[in-house]
Amino acid sequence: APVAYTFGMLNIAVKACGDNWVYIHPYQNDRCWVVDPSEASCVLDVLAKKGLRPTHLLATHHHADHIGGIAALKKTFGCTVLSAEPHRIAQTDMCVKDGDTLKLGDWTI
């Protein structure tokens, strides 16, 4: 899968599902958070190559091309899943809404 590295290690964009991107954000040593993991295989490949371990998965919405890899990544790493749609994203551990913040290392989401 094509991978674009932006701002050094601060943002890793991984091509998925033909026309989507999954964003991996390293934040502390080997930890990272992942946005819209539509496919687990391409994310797992990049995580292994970079020596990263996701702690959080953020799903921006419920479409399959944004959440398809959540179950496998959560099973493999025990990630916390954040979404605004717990009624549509069964794996949601933490419901988020506009204005909420989460601090991960130097990142404030």
DRENDRENVO-968966 format. One record per residue (C-alpha): residue number from 1; residue in three letters; chain; x negated, y, z. Coordinates in Angstrom, 2 decimals. Layout:
N
NUM/Ala/A/X/Y/Z .
...
***
This chain:
109
1/Ala/A/0.00/0.00/0.00 .
2/Pro/A/-1.32/3.48/-0.77 .
3/Val/A/-2.48/5.35/2.31 .
4/Ala/A/-2.99/9.10/2.60 .
5/Tyr/A/-5.05/10.42/5.50 .
6/Thr/A/-4.27/13.99/6.47 .
7/Phe/A/-6.15/16.11/8.99 .
8/Gly/A/-8.67/13.36/9.70 .
9/Met/A/-7.11/10.84/12.07 .
10/Leu/A/-4.25/13.11/13.17 .
11/Asn/A/-1.78/11.86/10.58 .
12/Ile/A/-1.76/8.70/8.50 .
13/Ala/A/0.90/8.45/5.80 .
14/Val/A/1.60/4.94/4.50 .
15/Lys/A/3.61/4.33/1.31 .
16/Ala/A/6.50/1.95/1.93 .
17/Cys/A/9.62/0.65/0.15 .
18/Gly/A/8.37/2.02/-3.16 .
19/Asp/A/9.37/5.63/-2.53 .
20/Asn/A/9.15/6.25/1.24 .
21/Trp/A/6.40/7.16/3.66 .
22/Val/A/5.79/5.91/7.18 .
23/Tyr/A/3.82/8.30/9.38 .
24/Ile/A/1.35/7.03/11.97 .
25/His/A/0.08/9.55/14.50 .
26/Pro/A/-2.92/8.49/16.63 .
27/Tyr/A/-2.82/10.32/19.94 .
28/Gln/A/-5.17/8.78/22.46 .
29/Asn/A/-8.00/6.31/21.93 .
30/Asp/A/-6.32/3.39/20.14 .
31/Arg/A/-2.73/4.50/20.79 .
32/Cys/A/-0.35/5.88/18.20 .
33/Trp/A/3.30/6.63/17.51 .
34/Val/A/5.03/5.76/14.26 .
35/Val/A/7.82/7.62/12.44 .
36/Asp/A/10.37/5.75/10.30 .
37/Pro/A/8.69/2.33/10.02 .
38/Ser/A/10.63/1.07/7.03 .
39/Glu/A/8.37/-1.95/6.51 .
40/Ala/A/6.35/-3.75/9.16 .
41/Ser/A/3.75/-5.36/6.87 .
42/Cys/A/2.20/-2.17/5.51 .
43/Val/A/2.19/-0.59/8.98 .
44/Leu/A/0.60/-3.68/10.54 .
45/Asp/A/-2.10/-3.62/7.87 .
46/Val/A/-3.06/-0.01/8.60 .
47/Leu/A/-2.85/-0.51/12.37 .
48/Ala/A/-5.25/-3.46/12.12 .
49/Lys/A/-7.68/-1.59/9.86 .
50/Lys/A/-7.72/1.45/12.14 .
51/Gly/A/-7.64/-0.46/15.43 .
52/Leu/A/-4.43/1.26/16.52 .
53/Arg/A/-1.63/0.09/18.79 .
54/Pro/A/1.75/1.82/18.61 .
55/Thr/A/3.43/2.78/21.86 .
56/His/A/6.47/4.56/20.38 .
57/Leu/A/8.53/4.27/17.22 .
58/Leu/A/10.66/7.24/16.17 .
59/Ala/A/13.59/6.57/13.86 .
60/Thr/A/14.93/9.75/12.27 .
61/His/A/18.11/8.03/11.10 .
62/His/A/19.67/4.59/10.61 .
63/His/A/19.08/3.86/6.91 .
64/Ala/A/17.32/0.54/6.30 .
65/Asp/A/14.52/2.26/4.40 .
66/His/A/13.63/4.04/7.64 .
67/Ile/A/14.15/1.31/10.27 .
68/Gly/A/13.44/-1.98/8.49 .
69/Gly/A/10.16/-2.62/10.34 .
70/Ile/A/11.29/-1.63/13.83 .
71/Ala/A/12.24/-5.11/15.07 .
72/Ala/A/8.93/-6.69/14.04 .
73/Leu/A/6.81/-3.85/15.41 .
74/Lys/A/8.73/-3.78/18.68 .
75/Lys/A/8.40/-7.55/19.03 .
76/Thr/A/4.66/-7.44/18.29 .
77/Phe/A/3.70/-4.42/20.41 .
78/Gly/A/6.56/-3.85/22.85 .
79/Cys/A/6.99/-0.28/21.57 .
80/Thr/A/9.56/2.12/22.93 .
81/Val/A/12.05/3.00/20.19 .
82/Leu/A/13.44/6.53/20.09 .
83/Ser/A/16.42/7.52/17.99 .
84/Ala/A/19.43/9.82/17.99 .
85/Glu/A/21.66/6.95/16.84 .
86/Pro/A/21.63/4.15/19.43 .
87/His/A/25.04/3.03/18.18 .
88/Arg/A/23.49/2.38/14.72 .
89/Ile/A/19.91/1.45/15.67 .
90/Ala/A/20.25/-1.53/18.01 .
91/Gln/A/16.62/-1.50/19.14 .
92/Thr/A/16.85/2.05/20.56 .
93/Asp/A/15.34/2.30/24.05 .
94/Met/A/15.59/6.07/24.42 .
95/Cys/A/18.24/8.28/22.87 .
96/Val/A/16.94/11.68/21.76 .
97/Lys/A/18.73/14.85/20.73 .
98/Asp/A/17.83/18.32/19.49 .
99/Gly/A/15.64/20.12/21.98 .
100/Asp/A/14.22/16.99/23.68 .
101/Thr/A/10.44/16.78/24.02 .
102/Leu/A/8.05/13.90/24.51 .
103/Lys/A/4.40/14.35/25.44 .
104/Leu/A/1.93/11.80/24.01 .
105/Gly/A/-1.69/12.74/24.65 .
106/Asp/A/-2.19/16.15/23.00 .
107/Trp/A/0.99/15.78/20.94 .
108/Thr/A/4.29/17.33/21.97 .
109/Ile/A/7.12/15.93/19.89 .
***
